Amino acid sequence: MSSYGTVLFFNENTFADIARQVATAIFADLPPIRRREVISALAHYVAGVLSKEDMASIVDSLWQSASFAPGDRVTTLRGSLRGEVMAILDDGRIKWCSDSGIVLVALPESLIRDG
């Protein structure tokens, strides 16, 4: 059987797994949380369940600089919380206040700019 015939018998999950493995190597320099998100986005795109525009938006947001300043609007990677940066701590963590008034401390790679 030719290699073309072999490829035809694989399904989207096979190609999604290949995309995960390649993306793991390509995005090795990203912090673990962001790397998992971008790998997941690429695998979903290859499997055909994520549009090109959505995939590009996710990848772009994950590559954004993790440098924040007090007053910046931020959201968690999954978008479950939004708020405002209060201070940058000496160890680089971000002290921020959610819109519901809860004060939180997070690693910069766990937040993205909101808006």
MODELLER restraints for C-alpha pairs under 7 A, 6 or more apart:
rsr = mdl.restraints
at = mdl.atoms
rsr.add(forms.Gaussian(group=physical.xy_distance, feature=features.Distance(at['CA:12:A'], at['CA:47:A']), mean=4.79, stdev=0.5))
rsr.add(forms.Gaussian(group=physical.xy_distance, feature=features.Distance(at['CA:13:A'], at['CA:47:A']), mean=6.25, stdev=0.5))
rsr.add(forms.Gaussian(group=physical.xy_distance, feature=features.Distance(at['CA:15:A'], at['CA:46:A']), mean=6.68, stdev=0.5))
rsr.add(forms.Gaussian(group=physical.xy_distance, feature=features.Distance(at['CA:15:A'], at['CA:47:A']), mean=6.94, stdev=0.5))
rsr.add(forms.Gaussian(group=physical.xy_distance, feature=features.Distance(at['CA:16:A'], at['CA:43:A']), mean=4.50, stdev=0.5))
rsr.add(forms.Gaussian(group=physical.xy_distance, feature=features.Distance(at['CA:16:A'], at['CA:44:A']), mean=6.82, stdev=0.5))
rsr.add(forms.Gaussian(group=physical.xy_distance, feature=features.Distance(at['CA:16:A'], at['CA:46:A']), mean=5.47, stdev=0.5))
rsr.add(forms.Gaussian(group=physical.xy_distance, feature=features.Distance(at['CA:16:A'], at['CA:47:A']), mean=5.45, stdev=0.5))
rsr.add(forms.Gaussian(group=physical.xy_distance, feature=features.Distance(at['CA:17:A'], at['CA:43:A']), mean=6.83, stdev=0.5))
rsr.add(forms.Gaussian(group=physical.xy_distance, feature=features.Distance(at['CA:19:A'], at['CA:42:A']), mean=6.68, stdev=0.5))
rsr.add(forms.Gaussian(group=physical.xy_distance, feature=features.Distance(at['CA:19:A'], at['CA:43:A']), mean=5.57, stdev=0.5))
rsr.add(forms.Gaussian(group=physical.xy_distance, feature=features.Distance(at['CA:20:A'], at['CA:39:A']), mean=5.56, stdev=0.5))
rsr.add(forms.Gaussian(group=physical.xy_distance, feature=features.Distance(at['CA:20:A'], at['CA:43:A']), mean=5.72, stdev=0.5))
rsr.add(forms.Gaussian(group=physical.xy_distance, feature=features.Distance(at['CA:23:A'], at['CA:39:A']), mean=5.72, stdev=0.5))
rsr.add(forms.Gaussian(group=physical.xy_distance, feature=features.Distance(at['CA:24:A'], at['CA:39:A']), mean=6.65, stdev=0.5))
rsr.add(forms.Gaussian(group=physical.xy_distance, feature=features.Distance(at['CA:27:A'], at['CA:35:A']), mean=6.21, stdev=0.5))
rsr.add(forms.Gaussian(group=physical.xy_distance, feature=features.Distance(at['CA:31:A'], at['CA:109:A']), mean=6.48, stdev=0.5))
rsr.add(forms.Gaussian(group=physical.xy_distance, feature=features.Distance(at['CA:33:A'], at['CA:110:A']), mean=6.71, stdev=0.5))
rsr.add(forms.Gaussian(group=physical.xy_distance, feature=features.Distance(at['CA:34:A'], at['CA:62:A']), mean=6.03, stdev=0.5))
rsr.add(forms.Gaussian(group=physical.xy_distance, feature=features.Distance(at['CA:34:A'], at['CA:109:A']), mean=6.69, stdev=0.5))
rsr.add(forms.Gaussian(group=physical.xy_distance, feature=features.Distance(at['CA:38:A'], at['CA:59:A']), mean=5.82, stdev=0.5))
rsr.add(forms.Gaussian(group=physical.xy_distance, feature=features.Distance(at['CA:41:A'], at['CA:55:A']), mean=5.93, stdev=0.5))
rsr.add(forms.Gaussian(group=physical.xy_distance, feature=features.Distance(at['CA:42:A'], at['CA:55:A']), mean=6.79, stdev=0.5))
rsr.add(forms.Gaussian(group=physical.xy_distance, feature=features.Distance(at['CA:44:A'], at['CA:50:A']), mean=5.54, stdev=0.5))
rsr.add(forms.Gaussian(group=physical.xy_distance, feature=features.Distance(at['CA:45:A'], at['CA:51:A']), mean=6.42, stdev=0.5))
rsr.add(forms.Gaussian(group=physical.xy_distance, feature=features.Distance(at['CA:45:A'], at['CA:52:A']), mean=6.94, stdev=0.5))
rsr.add(forms.Gaussian(group=physical.xy_distance, feature=features.Distance(at['CA:45:A'], at['CA:55:A']), mean=6.45, stdev=0.5))
rsr.add(forms.Gaussian(group=physical.xy_distance, feature=features.Distance(at['CA:61:A'], at['CA:112:A']), mean=6.95, stdev=0.5))
rsr.add(forms.Gaussian(group=physical.xy_distance, feature=features.Distance(at['CA:66:A'], at['CA:108:A']), mean=5.44, stdev=0.5))
rsr.add(forms.Gaussian(group=physical.xy_distance, feature=features.Distance(at['CA:66:A'], at['CA:109:A']), mean=6.01, stdev=0.5))
rsr.add(forms.Gaussian(group=physical.xy_distance, feature=features.Distance(at['CA:69:A'], at['CA:85:A']), mean=6.66, stdev=0.5))
rsr.add(forms.Gaussian(group=physical.xy_distance, feature=features.Distance(at['CA:69:A'], at['CA:88:A']), mean=6.95, stdev=0.5))
rsr.add(forms.Gaussian(group=physical.xy_distance, feature=features.Distance(at['CA:70:A'], at['CA:85:A']), mean=4.80, stdev=0.5))
rsr.add(forms.Gaussian(group=physical.xy_distance, feature=features.Distance(at['CA:70:A'], at['CA:86:A']), mean=4.93, stdev=0.5))
rsr.add(forms.Gaussian(group=physical.xy_distance, feature=features.Distance(at['CA:70:A'], at['CA:87:A']), mean=5.23, stdev=0.5))
rsr.add(forms.Gaussian(group=physical.xy_distance, feature=features.Distance(at['CA:71:A'], at['CA:84:A']), mean=5.70, stdev=0.5))
rsr.add(forms.Gaussian(group=physical.xy_distance, feature=features.Distance(at['CA:71:A'], at['CA:85:A']), mean=5.23, stdev=0.5))
rsr.add(forms.Gaussian(group=physical.xy_distance, feature=features.Distance(at['CA:71:A'], at['CA:86:A']), mean=6.36, stdev=0.5))
rsr.add(forms.Gaussian(group=physical.xy_distance, feature=features.Distance(at['CA:72:A'], at['CA:84:A']), mean=5.59, stdev=0.5))
rsr.add(forms.Gaussian(group=physical.xy_distance, feature=features.Distance(at['CA:72:A'], at['CA:85:A']), mean=5.38, stdev=0.5))
rsr.add(forms.Gaussian(group=physical.xy_distance, feature=features.Distance(at['CA:73:A'], at['CA:83:A']), mean=5.76, stdev=0.5))
rsr.add(forms.Gaussian(group=physical.xy_distance, feature=features.Distance(at['CA:73:A'], at['CA:84:A']), mean=4.56, stdev=0.5))
rsr.add(forms.Gaussian(group=physical.xy_distance, feature=features.Distance(at['CA:73:A'], at['CA:85:A']), mean=6.48, stdev=0.5))
rsr.add(forms.Gaussian(group=physical.xy_distance, feature=features.Distance(at['CA:73:A'], at['CA:113:A']), mean=5.92, stdev=0.5))
rsr.add(forms.Gaussian(group=physical.xy_distance, feature=features.Distance(at['CA:73:A'], at['CA:114:A']), mean=5.18, stdev=0.5))
rsr.add(forms.Gaussian(group=physical.xy_distance, feature=features.Distance(at['CA:74:A'], at['CA:82:A']), mean=5.74, stdev=0.5))
rsr.add(forms.Gaussian(group=physical.xy_distance, feature=features.Distance(at['CA:74:A'], at['CA:83:A']), mean=5.49, stdev=0.5))
rsr.add(forms.Gaussian(group=physical.xy_distance, feature=features.Distance(at['CA:74:A'], at['CA:84:A']), mean=5.84, stdev=0.5))
rsr.add(forms.Gaussian(group=physical.xy_distance, feature=features.Distance(at['CA:74:A'], at['CA:85:A']), mean=6.97, stdev=0.5))
rsr.add(forms.Gaussian(group=physical.xy_distance, feature=features.Distance(at['CA:74:A'], at['CA:111:A']), mean=6.24, stdev=0.5))
rsr.add(forms.Gaussian(group=physical.xy_distance, feature=features.Distance(at['CA:74:A'], at['CA:112:A']), mean=5.51, stdev=0.5))
rsr.add(forms.Gaussian(group=physical.xy_distance, feature=features.Distance(at['CA:74:A'], at['CA:113:A']), mean=4.43, stdev=0.5))
rsr.add(forms.Gaussian(group=physical.xy_distance, feature=features.Distance(at['CA:74:A'], at['CA:114:A']), mean=4.55, stdev=0.5))
rsr.add(forms.Gaussian(group=physical.xy_distance, feature=features.Distance(at['CA:75:A'], at['CA:81:A']), mean=5.59, stdev=0.5))
rsr.add(forms.Gaussian(group=physical.xy_distance, feature=features.Distance(at['CA:75:A'], at['CA:82:A']), mean=4.24, stdev=0.5))
rsr.add(forms.Gaussian(group=physical.xy_distance, feature=features.Distance(at['CA:75:A'], at['CA:83:A']), mean=6.36, stdev=0.5))
rsr.add(forms.Gaussian(group=physical.xy_distance, feature=features.Distance(at['CA:75:A'], at['CA:111:A']), mean=5.65, stdev=0.5))
rsr.add(forms.Gaussian(group=physical.xy_distance, feature=features.Distance(at['CA:75:A'], at['CA:112:A']), mean=5.53, stdev=0.5))
rsr.add(forms.Gaussian(group=physical.xy_distance, feature=features.Distance(at['CA:75:A'], at['CA:113:A']), mean=6.24, stdev=0.5))
rsr.add(forms.Gaussian(group=physical.xy_distance, feature=features.Distance(at['CA:75:A'], at['CA:114:A']), mean=5.48, stdev=0.5))
rsr.add(forms.Gaussian(group=physical.xy_distance, feature=features.Distance(at['CA:76:A'], at['CA:82:A']), mean=6.65, stdev=0.5))
rsr.add(forms.Gaussian(group=physical.xy_distance, feature=features.Distance(at['CA:76:A'], at['CA:110:A']), mean=6.16, stdev=0.5))
rsr.add(forms.Gaussian(group=physical.xy_distance, feature=features.Distance(at['CA:76:A'], at['CA:111:A']), mean=4.68, stdev=0.5))
rsr.add(forms.Gaussian(group=physical.xy_distance, feature=features.Distance(at['CA:76:A'], at['CA:112:A']), mean=6.31, stdev=0.5))
rsr.add(forms.Gaussian(group=physical.xy_distance, feature=features.Distance(at['CA:77:A'], at['CA:110:A']), mean=6.04, stdev=0.5))
rsr.add(forms.Gaussian(group=physical.xy_distance, feature=features.Distance(at['CA:77:A'], at['CA:111:A']), mean=5.66, stdev=0.5))
rsr.add(forms.Gaussian(group=physical.xy_distance, feature=features.Distance(at['CA:77:A'], at['CA:112:A']), mean=6.30, stdev=0.5))
rsr.add(forms.Gaussian(group=physical.xy_distance, feature=features.Distance(at['CA:81:A'], at['CA:98:A']), mean=6.52, stdev=0.5))
rsr.add(forms.Gaussian(group=physical.xy_distance, feature=features.Distance(at['CA:82:A'], at['CA:98:A']), mean=5.49, stdev=0.5))
rsr.add(forms.Gaussian(group=physical.xy_distance, feature=features.Distance(at['CA:82:A'], at['CA:99:A']), mean=5.92, stdev=0.5))
rsr.add(forms.Gaussian(group=physical.xy_distance, feature=features.Distance(at['CA:83:A'], at['CA:96:A']), mean=6.72, stdev=0.5))
rsr.add(forms.Gaussian(group=physical.xy_distance, feature=features.Distance(at['CA:83:A'], at['CA:97:A']), mean=5.41, stdev=0.5))
rsr.add(forms.Gaussian(group=physical.xy_distance, feature=features.Distance(at['CA:83:A'], at['CA:98:A']), mean=3.93, stdev=0.5))
rsr.add(forms.Gaussian(group=physical.xy_distance, feature=features.Distance(at['CA:83:A'], at['CA:99:A']), mean=4.81, stdev=0.5))
rsr.add(forms.Gaussian(group=physical.xy_distance, feature=features.Distance(at['CA:84:A'], at['CA:96:A']), mean=5.51, stdev=0.5))
rsr.add(forms.Gaussian(group=physical.xy_distance, feature=features.Distance(at['CA:84:A'], at['CA:97:A']), mean=5.45, stdev=0.5))
rsr.add(forms.Gaussian(group=physical.xy_distance, feature=features.Distance(at['CA:84:A'], at['CA:98:A']), mean=6.48, stdev=0.5))
rsr.add(forms.Gaussian(group=physical.xy_distance, feature=features.Distance(at['CA:85:A'], at['CA:94:A']), mean=6.86, stdev=0.5))
rsr.add(forms.Gaussian(group=physical.xy_distance, feature=features.Distance(at['CA:85:A'], at['CA:95:A']), mean=6.11, stdev=0.5))
rsr.add(forms.Gaussian(group=physical.xy_distance, feature=features.Distance(at['CA:85:A'], at['CA:96:A']), mean=4.18, stdev=0.5))
rsr.add(forms.Gaussian(group=physical.xy_distance, feature=features.Distance(at['CA:85:A'], at['CA:97:A']), mean=6.47, stdev=0.5))
rsr.add(forms.Gaussian(group=physical.xy_distance, feature=features.Distance(at['CA:86:A'], at['CA:95:A']), mean=5.49, stdev=0.5))
rsr.add(forms.Gaussian(group=physical.xy_distance, feature=features.Distance(at['CA:86:A'], at['CA:96:A']), mean=4.83, stdev=0.5))
rsr.add(forms.Gaussian(group=physical.xy_distance, feature=features.Distance(at['CA:86:A'], at['CA:97:A']), mean=6.62, stdev=0.5))
rsr.add(forms.Gaussian(group=physical.xy_distance, feature=features.Distance(at['CA:87:A'], at['CA:94:A']), mean=6.22, stdev=0.5))
rsr.add(forms.Gaussian(group=physical.xy_distance, feature=features.Distance(at['CA:87:A'], at['CA:95:A']), mean=5.17, stdev=0.5))
rsr.add(forms.Gaussian(group=physical.xy_distance, feature=features.Distance(at['CA:87:A'], at['CA:96:A']), mean=6.84, stdev=0.5))
rsr.add(forms.Gaussian(group=physical.xy_distance, feature=features.Distance(at['CA:88:A'], at['CA:94:A']), mean=4.91, stdev=0.5))
rsr.add(forms.Gaussian(group=physical.xy_distance, feature=features.Distance(at['CA:88:A'], at['CA:95:A']), mean=6.14, stdev=0.5))
rsr.add(forms.Gaussian(group=physical.xy_distance, feature=features.Distance(at['CA:89:A'], at['CA:95:A']), mean=6.87, stdev=0.5))
rsr.add(forms.Gaussian(group=physical.xy_distance, feature=features.Distance(at['CA:93:A'], at['CA:105:A']), mean=6.54, stdev=0.5))
rsr.add(forms.Gaussian(group=physical.xy_distance, feature=features.Distance(at['CA:93:A'], at['CA:106:A']), mean=5.58, stdev=0.5))
rsr.add(forms.Gaussian(group=physical.xy_distance, feature=features.Distance(at['CA:93:A'], at['CA:107:A']), mean=4.76, stdev=0.5))
rsr.add(forms.Gaussian(group=physical.xy_distance, feature=features.Distance(at['CA:93:A'], at['CA:108:A']), mean=6.07, stdev=0.5))
rsr.add(forms.Gaussian(group=physical.xy_distance, feature=features.Distance(at['CA:94:A'], at['CA:105:A']), mean=5.44, stdev=0.5))
rsr.add(forms.Gaussian(group=physical.xy_distance, feature=features.Distance(at['CA:94:A'], at['CA:106:A']), mean=5.16, stdev=0.5))
rsr.add(forms.Gaussian(group=physical.xy_distance, feature=features.Distance(at['CA:94:A'], at['CA:107:A']), mean=6.04, stdev=0.5))
rsr.add(forms.Gaussian(group=physical.xy_distance, feature=features.Distance(at['CA:94:A'], at['CA:108:A']), mean=6.09, stdev=0.5))
rsr.add(forms.Gaussian(group=physical.xy_distance, feature=features.Distance(at['CA:95:A'], at['CA:104:A']), mean=5.76, stdev=0.5))
rsr.add(forms.Gaussian(group=physical.xy_distance, feature=features.Distance(at['CA:95:A'], at['CA:105:A']), mean=4.44, stdev=0.5))
rsr.add(forms.Gaussian(group=physical.xy_distance, feature=features.Distance(at['CA:95:A'], at['CA:106:A']), mean=6.60, stdev=0.5))
rsr.add(forms.Gaussian(group=physical.xy_distance, feature=features.Distance(at['CA:96:A'], at['CA:103:A']), mean=5.74, stdev=0.5))
rsr.add(forms.Gaussian(group=physical.xy_distance, feature=features.Distance(at['CA:96:A'], at['CA:104:A']), mean=5.34, stdev=0.5))
rsr.add(forms.Gaussian(group=physical.xy_distance, feature=features.Distance(at['CA:96:A'], at['CA:105:A']), mean=6.21, stdev=0.5))
rsr.add(forms.Gaussian(group=physical.xy_distance, feature=features.Distance(at['CA:97:A'], at['CA:103:A']), mean=4.31, stdev=0.5))
rsr.add(forms.Gaussian(group=physical.xy_distance, feature=features.Distance(at['CA:97:A'], at['CA:104:A']), mean=6.01, stdev=0.5))
